Amino acid sequence: MHPILIIVFAPLVAALIAGLGNRFIGNVAAKSVTTVGLFIAAGLSWPIFLGFLGGTETAQVMPVLKWVQSGTLTFDWALRVDTMTAIMLVVINSVSALVHLYSWGYMDEDPDQPRFFAYLSLFTFAMLMLVTADNLVQMFFGWEGVGLASYLLIGFWFKKPSAGAAAIKAFVVNRVGDLGFMLGIFGTYLVFQTTSIPAILEAAPSMSGATITFVGMRLYTMDILCILLFIGAMGKSAQLGLHTWLPDAMEGPTPVSALIHAATMVTAGVFMVCRLSPMFETAPTALTIVTIVGASTCFFAATIGTTQWDIKRVIAYSTCSQLGYMFFAAGVGAYGAAMFHLFTHAFFKALLFLGAGSVIHAMHHEQDMRYYGGLRKHIPLTFWAMMAGTLAITGVGILGVFGFAGFYSKDAILEAAFARHNGAGQFAFWAGAIAALLTSFYSWRLMFLTFWGKPRWEQSEHIQHAVHDDHGHGHDDHHHTHASGDGTAGYRPHESPLSMLLPLGILSVGAVMAGFVFHTQFIDGVAFWNGSIFYNEGLIHAIHGVPLWVKLTATAVMLVGFAGAYLAYIAKPDIPTKFVSTFSALHNFVYRKWYFDELYDAIFVKPAFVLGRAFWKLGDIGTIDRFGPNGIAWMVERSSVAAKSIQSGYVYTYALIMLLGLVAAVTFVLL
């Protein structure tokens, strides 16, 4: 059997075994089959990626089965393997395999482990279907598959109301984006008469400048198609306007957050835009929109991350911001840089999420950073893993010497935006630079609040209740020590088990080395990409020619952000309180996430409820029920009362009525 078939279908088979077998096969068997399946897929993915890296692999399409043939609409189920696919196979399967292993420890006490691991593997299979798609319909199948699996995973704890609400919110918001994606697919088929991705990309340049009638106006065809497709990407990748589901997705288990945010669902939109890059290159207006939306999201999400207290929400808004970098890189034509940041981001973001999960595990599932402090002495391995992730996301490095993962990919994106020399590119450069400063600030804020300072655990009612009552919910780990010399009511944090620490160690290597090892191939490798994306050689040359101050901008703002966080949370910890009291309106605006949820509630949710009640009261009850079942019942009741009045029980009465009826009938016949 060809390795690519094993890579794609091993997670599906594992999901079916664990899901259908469930408690019949038991926790260990379900966890084993899914984890082994993912490690096999990950192990087979790396040789394919390294083959493309070394030039020994070539792009190929592997047919699986005939799918649909209806008139001119025909498409097969086929697996396309090229450089972009190889990158995504490595990212998806490697992170997913480590998340499966990590979940052995994190979900150890959950009663529904087979269901959880089946959902994880199903999610991975859906994402693999998306990235190996040879046509837009197959891509849409995987696109909707990850949407379904994310709904199941975010709402995994279905007895937790907030988790159910978050799952519904993610599902509904993504349906808005998916409507645009579907219209984009329909329009693309209408224009090109095919859903085959290679055929569409080959024909796309010939459509440059073509127009089409859309909503009564004559507009550029490719701009309309690409904007509709990008709306789908905005929903799946949580860009400004359709981003509100992403932070709420933190209600699911932490391994779910790592999988969704690092390697799978949220990167689907970036992958789709890069996969269809020859289309987008013929649509300058669409590219401008992609650039502006990405840059705005980058800045917007970074501001919110500076005010959040929940450790997972800080990292969630960081994901939203980093996705903005990827999109505006694609918008300025640096598709290689966008994919490079997707690649490096997968390692350090998975590391940060799983590291946060280790902290939460150590702190009796307390997620508020105000109740942390001084943890580096108690959970040193988690601390060093989180340190590696923080150095990577903030872009620490020395130009021309060595840098952590984000140093290479983020710098390449900022340089590409500057080198584009247009209004959208300059806006993206400065928005990205400010976001880099804020990223450094909130990342080091997280580290200082969590691992430095005095312990603040005694202030947490959650921890104290867990220590004294020792009654938890499903997945909680209740390990604690009743002897402590730090004045924290007898609680002492504990390091996570090996199954959780081993993935942190492996991901730390990726966060440290991924940028340094692969930056040349991703940025300058024309042969590496081998036509799988639109490669703008002129832009790449311009990137290398930007002024030195542009190259140093990311490092400079990173240092400013670090200094600000150190000053506010280590040197003079009273500064945040004074800032909030002085600029309370600004702080509330940012802390409340720019009031997007409140705005959508006023514009969409409440009017929808009003409209629903109107249809219910006036339409359903007032019209349908009144003149339907209730009206008929009323007529039957009244007619039965009238009929009852003539049911006297006397024979002569019935005889008289019969006689009158007979006379009436005879009269009718005669006349």
N, C-alpha and C positions, 0 to 999 in steps of 0.2 A: 504494500500500500504506500502511496506517495506521502511523504512527510506532511505536506500541506493539508491533506485530508485528515490526518491524525490531529494536527494542530487545531483545526477548526471544529472537528466533531467530537474530540475527546471531552471538552467541557459539557457538551450537550448530553452525551452518554452518561457522564458522571452525574449531571443534574437529574436525569431521569431515574437513575438507580437510587440516588439519595432521596429524591422527592417522592417517588412511588413506593420505595421500600420503607422510608420514614422510620417509625419506631419499631417496625418489624425487624429491620436489620440492625437497629441500635445506633447510638451516637458514634461510637468508634468506627464502625464500618462506613457510615455515611461520611464522616469527616475524612477518613482514609481514602476512599475512592475519589472524592472530589479533589482533595489536595494532591494526590498522586497524579490524577488526570491533568491538573494544571501545571505541575512541575514537568511532566512529560512534554506538554505543549510548549512550555517556556524553554526547555532544553533543546527542542527541535527548532525553535524560532531563531535562536542566536546564530547557528551556522548559516542560515539563510541570510540574515542581516550581514554577517561578516563576509559572506560570499559577494553580496552587492558592494560592500565596502572595498573588497579586494579586487573587484572586477571579474570574478569567476562566475557569478550568477547573471542570468539574463531574464528580462521580463517575459512572463508566460501567462497564458489563460488556460485553466483546467476546467473543461465542462463537467458538470455533475449530473444534470438531467434536463430534459425538455420541460419548459414551464408553461408558457402561454403562446398560443398562435390564434389570433382573432383578426381576420382581415389583414390590414397592413401592420398591425401591432403584433410583433413577435419578440420574444426574449427567452433566453435560457437561464437556468441557474448555473452560473460558472464562477470559478474562483480566480480572480486576477491577482497575480503576484508580481510586483515591481518594487522599486526602491521605497516608495511611500508605504506600501503594504508591509514591507519587511520591517521598517521602522516601527509601525504601529503594532505588528505582531510581537516584537520584543517588548515594547512598552506595556501593552495590555497584559500579555501572559506573564511577564516577570513580576509586575506589580500585583496582579491577581493571585499568582501562586504564593507570594509572600503574605498577602492579606489573608489567604486561606490558612497558612501556617500560623500567623499571628492570632487568628480567631480561635485556634485551639485553646489558647490561654485566656483570651479576653471573654469568650462566650462559654467558658468551662462549666458554669453552673446554670446556664439557660436550659430550660426543659425542652425547647424546640430546636435543638441544634441541627437535626437532619434537614428541617425545612429551611433554616438559615443558610446552610452550606449549599443546598440545592439552588436557592435563589442566587447566591454568589456565582455559581457556575453557569446558571442560565443567563445572568447578566453578561458574563464574559463571552458566552457563545453569541449572543445578540450583537455585541460590539465587534466580534470577529467577522460576523456576517456583513456588517456595515463596511468594514475596511477592506474586505476582499471582494466587494461588489464589482461586477463588470458592467452593470447597467443601473439606471436610476431607480427602477422598481425594487431591485434587490437591495439597494442602499436604503430605500425607504422601509423595507421589511426590517432590516437591522436597526434603523432609526427608531421605529415604533417599538421594536423589541426591547431596546434599552430603556425606553420610556415606561413600558410595562414593568420590567424588572426593577427599575428604580422606584416605582410606586410600591411594589411588594416589599422592597428592602427598607425604604424610608418609613413605611408603616408597619414594619415587622412586629413591633410590640403593639399589637392591635388593641390591647387593653389600656394603652396610654393614649388619652384623647388628643394630646398635642401632636403625637406621632401620626395619628390618623388624619388630622387636619393638615399637617405638613405634606403628607403623601398626596392628598387631594389637591392641595395648592400646586404642588409640582406638576401633577398630571394636567390640571386645567390650564395653567400658564403655558405649558409646553404645547397644548392643543392649539393655542393661539398662534404660536410660531409655526406649528406643523401645517396649519391652514395655508400660510404663505409658501411653505416648502412644497406642498401638494400643487398649489397653483403654478409654482415655478416648474415643477415636473410636467404638468399638463401643457403649459405653454411651450416648454422645450420640445416636447413630442410634436406639438402642433407645428412648430417652426422647422424642426429637423426630420420629422417623420421617423424617428427612432428613439429608443431609450438607451442604446449602447453608448457607454461613456467614451470609448475610443473614437467611435464614429462622430459623436457630437463635438469632441474636442478638435478633431481633424477638420470639420466643416465650419467651426466657429469663426475663424478669421475672415471667411468669405461673407459673413453676416455683418461685419463691421460697417456701421453707417446705415444699415437697413432700418426701416420704420414699420410700425404696426399701430393699428387703432386700438387704444386701450382706454376704457371708461370715457369714450366719446372724444378722445384727443389723439392726435398723431404723435407718437413718441418713438424713441429709439428702441428697437426690439431687444437688443442685448442688455441694455440698461434695465428694462422692465423685468426680463427673465432673471438677471443676476440679483436685483433688489429683492424679488420674491424669494429666491433661494436663500439670500442672506437673512431674511426675516426668520426663516426656519433655523438658521444658525444662531440668531439672536436668542431664540427661545431655548434651544438645547445647550448653548454655551453661556447662558445667563448674561447677555449684554444689556446695557442700560435701557430700561423700559420693560424688558421681560426677564429681569434679574431677580425679582422678589422671591422666587421659590428657593433660591440657592441657600441662603442662610437658614431658612426653616428646615431644610433637609438635614440639619444637624440633629434633629430629633431621632433619627435612626441610630443604630449602634455605630461606634467609632470606626470599625473596619469598613463599614459601608461608606462613611464619609471619605475615607482614604481612597476607596476604589472609584467612587463617583467623581471626586474632585481631582484626582491625580492622573488617572490613566484612561478613563473610559468616557462616560456620558458627556461631560462638559467639553471634552476635546473633539467631540464628533463634528461640531460646527466648524472648527478651525480646519480639521481634516477635509471636510467637504469643500470649503472655499479653496484650499490649496489643490485638492484633486481636480477641481474645475477651473484652475487658474487660467488656462488659455481662453476660457469663456469670459472670465472677469477682465482679462486684459483688453477685450474688445468693448468694455463698458466703463468708460472713464467716470461717468457720474456715479455708477454703483461703487467703484473703487473709492471715490471721494467719501461717499456715505460710510463705507466700511472703515475708512481711516478715522473719520470724525467720531463715529459711534465707539470704535475701539479705544481711541484716546480719551474720550469722555468717560467711558466705563473705567478705564485704568485709573484716572484721577478720582472719580467719584467713590469707587469702592475703597481706595486707599485712605480717603478721609474718614470713612466710617470705621475702618479697622483701628484707627487711633483712639477710639472712644469706647470700644466694646470691652466687657469684663469677662464674658464667657470665652474660655481659651479656644474652644472649637469654632466659635463665631469669628474670632479674630482671623483664624486661618482660613475660614470660609470666604470672608471678604477679600483676603489675600488672593485666593484662587480667582475670584471675580476680576480683580485688578490685573493679575498676570495674564488672564485670558484676553483682556483688553490690549496688552502688549502684543500678543500673537496676532490679533485681528488688525491692528494698525500696521504691523509689519507686512501682513498680506495686502493691506490697502495701498501701501506705497510700492508694492511690487517685490518685496523681499520675502518671497515664499519660503526660500531655504532657511532664512533666519527665523521665520514663524515656526516652521517644523522643528528647528533646532531648539527653540525655547520650549516647544511642546515636549520634546525629548528630555531635556534637562529638568524641566519643571516636574515631570512625572516622578523623578527620583526624589528631589528634595521636598516636594509637597506630600508625597506618600510618607516620607520620613517624618515630616512635621506632624502630620495627622496621627500616625501610629505612635510617635513620641508623646503627643498630647494624650492619646489613649492610655499610654503607660503611666503618665502623671495622674490622670483621672483614676486609673486602677489603684494607684498608690494612695490616693486621697479619698478612698471610699466613694468614688464617683461624684465628688464635688468638682464642679466645672468653673466656679467663680474664682478668678485669679486673686481677688482680694483676700481669699482665705488660704493662700499658699505661702510662699516665702521660705528661703533657706533650704530648699530641697536638694541642692547639689550634693550635700553631704550624705543624704539618706538614699538617693537613687542616682548614684554617680554614672552608671552606664547609660541610663536614659538621658541624663544631663549632657553627656558628651555627644550622644546621637543628635539631640536637639540643637546642640551647638554647631554641629556640622551642617544641619539643615538651615540654620539661621545664617551662617557664613555664606551658604550657597544662594539663598534667596535674596540676601542683601547685596550680593555681587562683590564679595571681598576678593581682591587680587592685585597683583602688581603688573602693570602693562609690560608685555614682552617677556615676562618671567613665568609666572604661574597665577592661576586664579581658580576659585571654586566654580561650580557649574554655572550659576547665574551670571558670573562675571563676563563670560564669553557671549552667551546668548542674549542677555539684556543689552550689553554694550553694542552688539551687532545691530539690534533693532533700533536703538537710538541713533546710531550712525547712519543707518539706512534712511530713517525719517528725515534727518538733517540733509542728507545727500540728495534727496528727491527734489529739493529747491522749488517747492510750490507751497501754496498757503496751507493746504491740509497737512503736508509733511512737517512744516514748521510748527503748526499747532500741536501735532502729535509729538514732536521732539520735546517741546517745553512741557506739555502735559505729562509725558513719560518721565521727564527729569524730576518734576515735582513729585510725581507718584513714587519714584525711586527713593527720594528723600523720606517721604511718609512711610514707605515700606520698611526702610531701615529703622525709623523711629518706632513703629508699632511692633516690629519683630524683636528689637532689643527691649522694648517695654515688656513684652511677654516674657522674655528671658529673665529680666531683672525682677519682675513681680513674682515669678515662679521659683527661681533658683537662688536669688540673693535676698538679703535683708533678714529681718527677724521672722520666725515662724508666726503665722497668724491663724493657726488651725483652731485655737480655742474659741475663735469668734464664729466658727461654722456650726450652726445648729445641726446640719446634715451629718457632719462627722461625729459630733458628740452623741447624737441620737444613735448612730450606727455602733459606736463604741459601747454605750451603756445598754442599748436594747438588743443589738445584734440581730435585728430582723430586717431583711432586705427584700429586694424584688428581682427574682429570676437570675440575672447575670451578675448581681453585685458580689464582690469578693469581700468577705468579712474578716480577713486576717488583721489582727491588731495585737499590740503588745501593751500590757498594763503597767509596764515600768518605763518611765521616761524621765530624763533629767532636764527637759527643755520647757517644762511648765505648760504642756499642751494637753492637759486633762487626761493623761495616760495614753494618748494616741501617738504612734510612731509610724511614719510612712515606710513602705517596704518596696523593694525592687520587684519588678515583674518576673514571671517565670521565663525559662529559656526559650519556649516557643514564641514568646513576644519579643525577647531581646535579640534573637538571631536575625529576624527580618530587619530590625533596626540597624544591626551591624552591616548587613549586606547593602541596604539602601544608603547607608553612610558612605560607602565606597563610591556609589554612583553619584551622590551629591558632591563628593570631593573631586572625583576624577572625570566625570562624563564630559564636562566642558573642555577640559585640557586635552583629552584624548581625541575627541571627535570634531572639534571646531573647524579644522581645516577642510575636512570632507563636506560638512554641512554647508559652510559658507562659500568655499571656493571650488567645490567639487563638481564641475560640469559633468565629468564622466560618472561620478557617483549617482547623480540624479537621473542621468540617462533618459531624459525626456519625460519623466514621470510628473514634473511640474514645469511651469513656465519659468525659465531661468534667464534673468536679465543681466547679461554680462556687463553692460554699460553701468548699471547700478552698482554691481559688485566692485568695479574699478573705482567708481565714485566714493564708495564706502572707505576704501583704503586711502583715498586722497583727502578725507575731511581734515580740518585743522586739528592740531594737538589738543586745544581746549575742549573740543567736542569729544575726543576720545577720553579725556580725563573728567568729563562732566559727571558721569555715573559714579565714579569713585569719590569725587568731591562731595556730591550730595549724600552719598552713603555715609561718609564721615560726619557730615553735619547732622544727619539723622541719629547716628550713634551718640554723638556728643549731646544732643538734645535729650535723648532718652536717659543717658547717664546722669545728666544734670537734674532731670525731673524726678527720677526714681531711685537714685543712689545718693548723689551729693546733697541735693536739697529737696527732699520728698514732699515738702509743703507747697511746692510750685504748682502741681496739678490742681490742688484745692483752690488756690488763689486764682488760677486761670479760669476755672469753672465759675467761680463767684463773680469774676470781673466780666467774663464774656458768656454769661449764662444762656443768652438767646442763641448765640452761635453754637455753643456746646449742645444745647437741646436739639437744634436743627440737625447737627451731624449725628448725635447719639440716636435720634429717632429716624435715622436712615433717610434724611432729606424728606421725610413725611410721604414717601411714595406709597406705603401701605395705607396710610390715612387718605391720601388722594384717591387711590384706586377704590377704596371702600366707599368714598363719597360719590365717585363718578360711576362706578360699575356695580359694586356689591349692593349698596342700599337701593338704588333704582331697580335693580333686578329683583330684589325682595318685594318692593312696592308693586312692580309689574306682576310678579308671581301671585301676590295676594289678591290683586285686582282680578286676574284670570280665575283664581280660585273662588273668590267670593261671588263675583258677578258672572263669570263664565261657567264655571263648574257647578257651583251650588245654585246661583241665581237663575241660570238659563237651562243647562243640561239636566241637572237634577230636578229643577222645578217643572219643566215641561217634558222631561223624560221619565225616569222611573218613579219619581215622586208624583208627577202629574198623572200618570197612568194609574198609580195606586189610588189617588184621590178620586179619579173618575170611576174606578171599580167600586170604591167604597160608597160613593153617592148613588150609583146605579143599583147597588145591592140594597141600599136603604129604600129606594123607590120600588124595587121589585118586591121587597119584603112587605110593603104596605098592601099589596094586592093578594098576598098569600094568606087569605082568611081561614082556610080549612073547611069552608062550607061547600058542599057539592053543588048547590044551586047557583052559587056565585061563579064557579068554574064553568058550569053549563051555560050560563048567560054569556060569559066571555067567549066561549066556543061558538055560540050561536051568532053573536055579533061579528065574530071573525068570518064565519061562513057567509053571512049576508054581505059583508064587505067584499069578499072574494068573488061571489057570484055577480055582484053589482059591477065590479071592475071588469069581469069577463064580458058581460052583456053590453056595457057602455064603451 
